[in-house]
Amino acid sequence: MSNTERNSPVIDCPAHTEHHPDVVESYPPKEVTLGGEDALQVRRTLPNMRRSFVGAWCFVDHYGPEEGKCMDVPPHPHTSLQTVSWLFSGEIEHRDSGDVHAMVRPGEVNLMTSGYGIAHSEVSTKSRAALHGVQLWTVLPKESADLTREFQHHAPALDDNHRGVQSRVFIGRLGDASSPIHTETPLLGAELILTPGTTWETAVDPNFEHGVLVDTGVVDFDGERLDHSVLGVRGAGLGHLRLHNPTDRPARLMLLGGEPFHEGIVMWWNFIGRSHEDIARLREEWNNDPFDRFGRVKGYQGRTDRLAAPELPADIRLKRRFRRGRES
């Protein structure tokens, strides 16, 4: 999924002070439109003014379910990140410049590594199910920023061995379940469903920050109540977490985690770099001579051959973003 905003404001993020791992901070979403009149509305919780990362997770979009809405994102670029697509319902056709043509389906993870540069398109199919899911990005560390483009796919098994809890671990490890998907930093990604009234306590890596994004229902995350599309985040330092569904209906959530990411990055539009100059160069290459770095997307038949990068903000220098905010 692309960031299709054409006039994104540049915001100086205040320093994010450390909080004790016993404290869960909550982040409400920002509404963003992807595309034209019938485009999908997404709810974005990362990045925001108070937090840049959960581990190396740097972008969290939550969308649907919306009947009759479509996704048609023409070829667009990415650098220095991995995109993670996860659906609850619906279907999306993926094409990229690594000559990958694949479908994104519910309960199956697709991870695309951009590295040095990739282009891809995303188009929802005529599935009868409403489009509903999350799009996630994870930033690549500096030593891996220029990896060769790659695509990974995995359909995790449903684990219902815990009373009142069903889980699918699509990245990393949770309990006895693990995923073969390779990432460049230690990460966790899982879908969980809690039956009504369930309280679940589980062991987790104490070196990880953890985030809980609520898809449906209400969830108490270590005592902090979270509702629809709200992201709750807890700092590293504890080897367990507690989730509780206080309602009489099932609750579904995404559990994300990872070791704190301490590098500074510049994230603008669909690019990640390490400086303003990096972003300006990438934008110029994509708009004027894209194929050497980003390659060609074959088979896309949509409204334009590619999505042009917007203008950089005038008279403003893009600043690096750290887990505690931006550089001054």
MOQUI-V43758 format. One record per run of one state. SS is the DSSP state (H for helix, E for strand, - for the rest). FROM is the first residue (numbers start at 1). TO is the last residue. If there is no record, write none. Layout:
ss=SS from=FROM to=TO
ss=SS from=FROM to=TO
This chain:
ss=- from=1 to=23
ss=E from=24 to=27
ss=- from=28 to=29
ss=E from=30 to=34
ss=- from=35 to=38
ss=E from=39 to=46
ss=- from=47 to=53
ss=E from=54 to=54
ss=- from=55 to=56
ss=E from=57 to=66
ss=- from=67 to=69
ss=E from=70 to=70
ss=- from=71 to=71
ss=E from=72 to=78
ss=- from=79 to=80
ss=E from=81 to=89
ss=- from=90 to=90
ss=E from=91 to=96
ss=- from=97 to=100
ss=E from=101 to=106
ss=- from=107 to=108
ss=E from=109 to=113
ss=- from=114 to=117
ss=E from=118 to=124
ss=- from=125 to=130
ss=E from=131 to=139
ss=- from=140 to=141
ss=H from=142 to=144
ss=- from=145 to=149
ss=E from=150 to=154
ss=- from=155 to=158
ss=E from=159 to=162
ss=- from=163 to=164
ss=E from=165 to=171
ss=- from=172 to=172
ss=E from=173 to=174
ss=- from=175 to=176
ss=E from=177 to=178
ss=- from=179 to=186
ss=E from=187 to=194
ss=- from=195 to=198
ss=E from=199 to=203
ss=- from=204 to=207
ss=E from=208 to=216
ss=- from=217 to=218
ss=E from=219 to=221
ss=- from=222 to=223
ss=E from=224 to=226
ss=- from=227 to=230
ss=E from=231 to=234
ss=- from=235 to=239
ss=E from=240 to=244
ss=- from=245 to=250
ss=E from=251 to=259
ss=- from=260 to=264
ss=E from=265 to=268
ss=- from=269 to=270
ss=E from=271 to=273
ss=- from=274 to=275
ss=H from=276 to=288
ss=- from=289 to=290
ss=H from=291 to=294
ss=- from=295 to=320
ss=E from=321 to=322
ss=- from=323 to=324
ss=E from=325 to=326
ss=- from=327 to=328
